[in-house]
Amino acid sequence: MADDYQVQSNGGSSDLNSKPLLELYVKASAIDPRRIGADLFCQEFWMELYALYEIGVARVEVKTVNVNSEAFKKNFLGAQPPIMVEEEKGATYTDNREIEGRIFHLAKEFNVPLFEKDPSVEKRIENLYRNFKLFLRSKTENQKVPTPLEDMSAQTRVHYNRVVEQLTGIDQLLADRNSRYLLGNSMTEYDCELMPRLHHIRIIGQSLLSFDIPHNLTHLWNYVLTAYRTAAFIESCPADQDIIRHYKEQLNLFSNQRETLQTPTKTHTIPERVLCDIRNRGLAPDVKVQ
Amino acid sequence: MADDYQVQSNGGSSDLNSKPLLELYVKASAIDPRRIGADLFCQEFWMELYALYEIGVARVEVKTVNVNSEAFKKNFLGAQPPIMVEEEKGATYTDNREIEGRIFHLAKEFNVPLFEKDPSVEKRIENLYRNFKLFLRSKTENQKVPTPLEDMSAQTRVHYNRVVEQLTGIDQLLADRNSRYLLGNSMTEYDCELMPRLHHIRIIGQSLLSFDIPHNLTHLWNYVLTAYRTAAFIESCPADQDIIRHYKEQLNLFSNQRETLQTPTKTHTIPERVLCDIRNRGLAPDVKVQ
């Protein structure tokens, strides 16, 4: 079995018996099964688990699985990643509701504010990714290669406008709150949901849509920068090539092997001009004006 | 798009505008894409939605989708069934947490006791299916054709004993409560979870393991009979052949084409001897002693 999984252990060697060991099975990349794939739920739970690991509440092991391998199919009989296993309790959580339930209880037990509720934040972020997917599908419908952003149909423009409107709304929310994460100075489930989706929007926007998050949304870009400086996000983030491949497959777009042959890279920088704006406004305390 | 889906509508023609229309996309059978497949989460949500439909709270349309079709992939870009769409709200729920959240709110709004909590019931049913899968994997490990139940290794026997022990526990719970469903006289989410799993245990037990739910567990069998008389279960239940095919695929077991060629059947009867016990004890009010 061991050979089928790539293990990344976040567990220390001390206190081995006092902390629960949570194993998270995440979907492998279609390019290289040793790399993590672009499944958003897998990254979301990985970030939440990382938050528990960081403050010493749990040991975490992430295992990358090839869902088409016979070993995986036999072992989990039809269940799909993300799957979480807690061996000492004899528990296998194969459902997002169960996985979140277990993380929720651990967070509650140790007073980690990972699941604080905020309906206004929820409202603001809930349809962003759906609308982005509608925009993506519409713009790539009859397109063989990426075309300029201006070349879009009236229908595509409706979706495009909606995405920009929502991104602007989130930028405004972040401006009003003036905090590092959505709810304050520590990461919550809302960030674990939004950060990976914003990153996908960015990577897929650039590679397939000639689209970028508008550069004037300084607070939103500062939030993206925060993601790129958050260990939970960085650790769990797939390579650009794996993200692009994931969407190309779904859209049935021609894959020119570029992603397959390239050395995997991760875009964790933001445009220079935006970085200047962030510096000038003194938004990120650790980004100093030169 | 319409051609890719098999639609089963539960919506009436009156009150079209006053009730929300919920569309549930469920995984198709691998044998025949027009038939529903054996995905447990799909059946669970279908049963919950049926409960809302039955009392007139929502209109429900179930669409069977071939997840490998280009149309499906393009339309949902990587999301997997169950997927729920509520067009008038512009909402697509691709995550079990979101789907349940929406059904939960509707149930709450209309005072449907679908999500009543009962930790003791939860505890009693939670690991049954996991343990059954361990038993199934263990017993079929080196087996080409089903072997008698007695021919099992010591390791397999551990899993077998655990399954029987849990089934006995649920039988006991049902005997103590003396109610039609787990919590009382109306169906709750616990039944939507347990009924399909018990049915899979029965169908797969018989076809691959020479195993049956012990016949002395009269209350449990009576509960299975209740499932077979519950519209929400019957409507959403896949054919035996589709259930068997699903597990054979995961276990990498030889498929002798029998399931593929057979006319689909649904086992919704229980053993005659058990039915007599139920009658003699007067357990099911509608099963009369002849």
Interface residues (C-beta under 8 A of the other chain):
Chain A: D39 F41 E70 K73 K74 N75 F76 L77 G78 Q80 G90 A91 T92 D95 N96 R97 E100 N127 R130 K133 L136 R137 H246 Y247 E249 Q250 L251 N252
Chain B: D39 F41 E70 K73 K74 N75 F76 L77 G78 Q80 G90 A91 T92 D95 N96 R97 E100 N127 R130 K133 L136 R137 H246 Y247 E249 Q250 L251 N252
